[in-house]
Amino acid sequence: MCIAAPAKIVEINDNIATCDFGGVKQEAKLDLVEADIGSYVLIHSGYAIEVLTEEAAKESLNAWNELLEELENE
């Protein structure tokens, strides 16, 4: 199973974005999308694969947070 995680772009150098996953930062290539600082993107295997609206990003982030809470409570 492959999972794409939502993240916010906080910095762009050349074609590499620094993305924030709730305080954890990771780099992702922007070869497949056009995005700016402040955009939310789905990250998979080191690439931004889709630009999300802010509303879609928040829904996805809420779902991730609910999943993490459930896993912590097991």
Backbone bond lengths (Angstrom), bond angles and torsions (degrees), N, CA, C in turn:
res aa  C-N    CA-C-N  psi(-1)  N-CA   C-N-CA  omega(-1)  CA-C   N-CA-C  phi
1 M - - - 1.444 - - 1.513 108.84 -
2 C 1.311 115.97 137.52 1.466 121.66 178.61 1.524 108.83 -109.24
3 I 1.310 115.52 140.03 1.460 120.64 -179.22 1.518 109.26 -124.61
4 A 1.323 116.51 133.16 1.455 122.55 172.97 1.521 106.80 -107.16
5 A 1.312 116.48 130.59 1.466 121.04 -176.37 1.530 110.76 -108.57
6 P 1.331 117.14 140.28 1.469 120.34 178.19 1.527 111.16 -78.37
7 A 1.328 115.33 143.95 1.462 120.80 178.81 1.524 109.22 -153.03
8 K 1.322 115.59 158.57 1.459 121.71 178.66 1.521 108.86 -103.95
9 I 1.329 116.65 133.22 1.464 121.15 177.93 1.525 108.77 -77.02
10 V 1.333 115.87 124.27 1.463 120.13 -179.61 1.530 112.36 -111.27
11 E 1.331 117.17 -14.55 1.462 120.72 -179.70 1.526 108.27 -159.95
12 I 1.336 116.33 147.15 1.465 121.08 175.59 1.523 108.29 -133.61
13 N 1.329 116.06 126.47 1.463 122.93 173.87 1.518 107.41 -126.30
14 D 1.342 115.73 120.60 1.458 121.46 -173.09 1.522 107.43 56.21
15 N 1.307 118.70 -117.48 1.462 121.62 -179.19 1.536 111.27 -114.99
16 I 1.331 115.36 23.13 1.467 121.37 -179.50 1.530 108.91 -114.72
17 A 1.329 115.19 125.00 1.468 120.55 178.89 1.516 109.61 -100.65
18 T 1.320 115.89 138.88 1.460 120.96 167.30 1.516 105.73 -92.69
19 C 1.333 115.42 121.60 1.453 121.66 -174.04 1.521 110.54 -115.30
20 D 1.321 115.58 143.27 1.456 122.53 -178.74 1.523 109.79 -104.43
21 F 1.328 115.55 118.73 1.467 123.77 175.75 1.523 107.68 -103.86
22 G 1.308 118.95 70.55 1.457 121.16 178.62 1.516 113.40 62.75
23 G 1.319 117.04 40.10 1.459 121.97 179.00 1.515 113.88 105.20
24 V 1.307 117.71 -18.35 1.468 121.91 175.98 1.520 107.13 -97.14
25 K 1.326 116.50 127.25 1.458 120.33 -177.72 1.522 111.08 -106.18
26 Q 1.334 114.52 141.30 1.451 121.84 -179.27 1.523 108.04 -146.94
27 E 1.325 116.09 149.87 1.455 120.09 177.40 1.525 110.39 -89.93
28 A 1.330 115.15 147.86 1.461 121.64 177.54 1.524 108.54 -143.90
29 K 1.311 116.10 141.52 1.461 121.26 177.84 1.523 109.63 -78.03
30 L 1.328 115.05 145.09 1.463 121.16 -179.15 1.524 111.97 -105.93
31 D 1.318 117.84 25.65 1.459 121.98 -177.56 1.526 113.26 -62.91
32 L 1.318 118.31 -27.44 1.464 121.63 -172.51 1.530 114.35 -100.47
33 V 1.335 117.40 -9.75 1.473 120.58 -177.63 1.520 110.65 -139.70
34 E 1.321 115.43 162.77 1.463 121.80 170.46 1.520 106.56 -109.68
35 A 1.328 116.10 115.38 1.463 120.43 -177.08 1.515 109.40 -143.15
36 D 1.313 115.60 158.07 1.459 122.87 -179.13 1.519 110.02 -119.50
37 I 1.325 115.89 169.06 1.458 121.08 173.45 1.523 107.70 -58.40
38 G 1.327 115.83 133.86 1.457 121.72 -177.87 1.509 113.50 96.70
39 S 1.346 117.16 -14.91 1.464 120.75 177.54 1.519 110.34 -73.15
40 Y 1.324 114.96 150.19 1.462 121.13 172.00 1.521 107.80 -99.62
41 V 1.322 115.98 136.04 1.458 121.14 -179.35 1.525 109.95 -135.25
42 L 1.333 115.35 157.31 1.454 120.54 170.09 1.523 107.27 -91.28
43 I 1.337 116.81 131.53 1.460 122.49 -179.01 1.520 108.85 -110.24
44 H 1.323 115.39 131.83 1.465 121.15 175.60 1.523 108.00 -144.54
45 S 1.320 116.29 126.03 1.473 122.98 176.57 1.531 112.68 52.94
46 G 1.328 116.35 38.82 1.455 120.57 175.59 1.516 115.52 82.51
47 Y 1.329 116.82 8.24 1.459 121.36 178.70 1.521 110.17 -124.22
48 A 1.334 116.42 141.45 1.456 120.82 167.48 1.522 105.55 -77.61
49 I 1.330 116.83 121.19 1.464 119.74 -174.92 1.523 113.45 -107.79
50 E 1.334 117.18 -13.52 1.463 120.22 179.84 1.519 109.64 -159.73
51 V 1.325 116.37 140.00 1.460 121.35 173.58 1.522 107.08 -91.39
52 L 1.333 116.26 131.87 1.460 122.35 -178.94 1.519 110.81 -104.90
53 T 1.335 116.02 150.32 1.457 118.52 168.32 1.526 106.74 -70.87
54 E 1.307 116.82 161.06 1.462 119.89 179.10 1.531 110.36 -61.77
55 E 1.325 116.59 -38.27 1.471 120.39 179.51 1.537 110.94 -63.92
56 A 1.321 117.09 -46.46 1.470 120.66 179.36 1.522 110.71 -64.11
57 A 1.327 116.73 -38.37 1.465 120.32 179.23 1.523 110.42 -63.94
58 K 1.319 117.68 -43.38 1.463 120.58 -179.50 1.526 111.40 -65.79
59 E 1.327 117.06 -38.65 1.468 119.78 176.84 1.523 110.47 -62.65
60 S 1.318 116.18 -44.00 1.461 120.84 179.81 1.524 111.03 -65.45
61 L 1.324 116.69 -43.33 1.470 120.30 179.52 1.525 110.77 -64.13
62 N 1.327 117.66 -38.44 1.467 120.31 176.91 1.521 110.97 -63.20
63 A 1.330 116.95 -41.11 1.470 120.48 177.87 1.523 110.67 -63.14
64 W 1.332 117.78 -42.32 1.471 121.50 177.25 1.525 110.16 -60.62
65 N 1.332 116.61 -44.95 1.468 120.28 -178.85 1.528 111.28 -62.92
66 E 1.332 117.24 -40.45 1.461 120.49 177.28 1.525 110.74 -62.79
67 L 1.325 117.23 -43.11 1.461 121.33 178.49 1.520 110.98 -61.54
68 L 1.317 117.08 -45.22 1.464 120.79 -179.95 1.524 111.74 -63.33
69 E 1.329 116.85 -39.23 1.461 120.30 177.28 1.523 111.23 -63.21
70 E 1.321 116.67 -42.57 1.477 120.54 178.10 1.529 110.92 -62.20
71 L 1.312 116.65 -42.13 1.472 120.23 179.99 1.520 111.37 -65.63
72 E 1.328 117.05 -36.26 1.460 121.01 178.87 1.530 111.66 -68.78
73 N 1.333 116.87 -29.34 1.464 121.93 -177.63 1.525 113.77 -84.75
74 E 1.310 117.51 -4.43 1.480 119.86 179.57 1.497 111.93 -74.14
